[in-house]
Amino acid sequence: MNYTKKHLILGIMLSVLGVLAVGCKKEKKPPPPPPPPAPVTATLSANPATIQSGQSSTLTWSTQNATDITLDGNKVDASGSQSVSPRQTTTYHLVAKGAGGTQDAPATVTVIAPPPPPTPTPTPAPSLTDDQIFAQALSDVYFDYDKADLRPEGQQMLARAAQVIAAHGNWTVRIEGNCDERGSTEYNLALGERRASAAQQALAAGGVSASQLKTVSYGKEKPVCTESTEDCWQRNRRDHFVLVH
Amino acid sequence: MVKIKWTVKALLLTATACCASAANAFQGKPILVINPSQDRPRLAVPDFKAGTTDPQTGPLNTVFNQTLWNDLDNAGIFDMVAKSFYPLLTPGQPAEIKEAAWGNPPPNAGLLAFGNLGANSGKVDVQGWLFDVKNAGAPPILGKQYREDATPDKAREIAHRFADEIISRLGAGVPGIAESKIFFISTRTGSKEVWSMDYDGANQQQLTHLGSVALSPRISPDRSRLVFSGLTKDSWQIMMYSLELGRLVAFPRSGGDNISPAWSSDGSRVAFASSRGQGGTEIYLADSSGGGSRRLTTGHINVSPVFNPKTNGQIAFVSGQSGLPQLYTMDADGSNVQRITDQGYAVSPSWSPNGLLLAFSWIRNYGPGVVGGADIYLMDIASRQIVQLTHDSGRNDFPSWSPDGRHIVFQSTRGGTEQIWSVLADGTHLQQLTREGRNTQPNWSYQ
């Protein structure tokens, strides 16, 4: 606003005051005007504001200076409460009308879907101990006479077992190489060590950390069977696996 | 029973005064000669006479006489004259000798060992002499006196000492072995422990108390320490036992399995096999306290090293690098590896004291369907010629030479279970030394 406009407005206001003062002196004093109507107020709340379908919420409202009060079109008292059970999210309107005007107070009740019916909880299977998991994953592997090469079935078992061992990073597994009674004591210790090493390498190739694997050879010192038969010798030419505690 | 097949060229194991004529063994078919019986001096050993009337004298004298006879018989250098040929009157003192009665048939002895033994106040006194009865009036070859506590062990010990004097005097300076010891593994307590015994099987004593598994006992050349392999909670470790302290002493442990130790004959080094490195069991060499160890071999299974005790410059060992185990030699720095057996399953080399021969265990014709146990063989290393020492009697393994190079001790299942036997290197004088529990891996002391 520039300087000229300010003065113009100020001049007009002074002129109006002057006209009014002249007029008052000239006319009869009129009756006092009615007091202005008191303003209408209205509040509406829902508690709880969120319900599951089928549950109910309580609407509580109050008004002042209203003569015509409706809650969603139904006449209600100036204040009160009412239970509602909407099937879906609904906004209620409290409309209060009076001389002082009209007020519309909304309140929304949010309806959420009920939780799915609880499925019957299956009886939890008794959790397997590490020893049981270990025993299921690893069984003895067998070798040919004077050989330390894994047979195909041994390789397959170890490939599967490697995943189990790798998944249990806290496990330490001892691989025990064994021989039958026919070889000489000292050579058999070295042969058993090679057998244990063969399984160690297969497990490492399957992803098992080297720090989880230990080997020992028992040579022919710890046979599972002591007869001098091929069946018994075969049972003793083996790697045995132990979960170290 | 042990027989010898005279199939290879002359291997003169000992040079005793009695068998200088062994050179003629080259004539005709090649043979292995130790002591041709026709060259052995005929030795008469009448029971020693009672020196006192003490009640202990009789029992002690019985122990003494049995031990002395066995020692002289086992030595393998005498033709022992049977007692049934002896005169009725036997001497207890030099003055009582009647040379003609011994030197002529039926005894026809060349040498006469005799003496007396008497217990007195808890002590036992022994006097012993050796006379050349073909040379009447000559001074004694040997005269000895002994005094010890009056116990059977001491009576046996005196007999061993007297026998060793006689053998040493007549064996071209080669000491007797009657005072030597054999160390071995026994299960008789329920676990495998190291035991010791006299060379003749007497006086068996437990040394270790591991409670697990001890294997491969090897006595140090000075007989003060014994190295072996023991099973701990999770590995095999080389362990050292002090015979002077009667307990284990420190030896460094390492990763992997550590097995089959062996001494150099000067006692300064220990070789052994270990899987501590990557890739297999290899032979390592360390000083006698286990320090400064270094690897000598590479490849597959290499195990069971043994030094050439004459030079300590060579090591024989067993390797699986070509399949079934075979014997190899190498220089003590790991160079110059040579395979010395060509077939079968050959293990457990033991080097003779003179460095010329290897004793070993061999399944010579190993193969599918082939029946045959492991037998003890001797190989002349220079010529690679081989002679078989045991024949078709169970599994025979872990030969070990006596200090005089005339005997071999080994384990055998010939009696049904694993037991320890000794035999002269010509295959005679086979004796079972152990009977209780299972007994394996004998190791004869160096002296």
Interface residues (C-beta under 8 A of the other chain):
Chain A: D146 R174 R182 G183 S184 T185 E186 Y187 L189 A190 L191 E193 R194 S197 K214 T215 V216 S217 Y218 E221
Chain B: K192 V213 L215 S216 L231 D234 S235 W236 G256 D257 I259 S260 A273 S275 G279 G280 T281 H300 I301 N302 V303 S304 V318 G320 G323 L324 P325 Y345 V347 S348 S361 A374 R395 D397 F398 T440 Q441
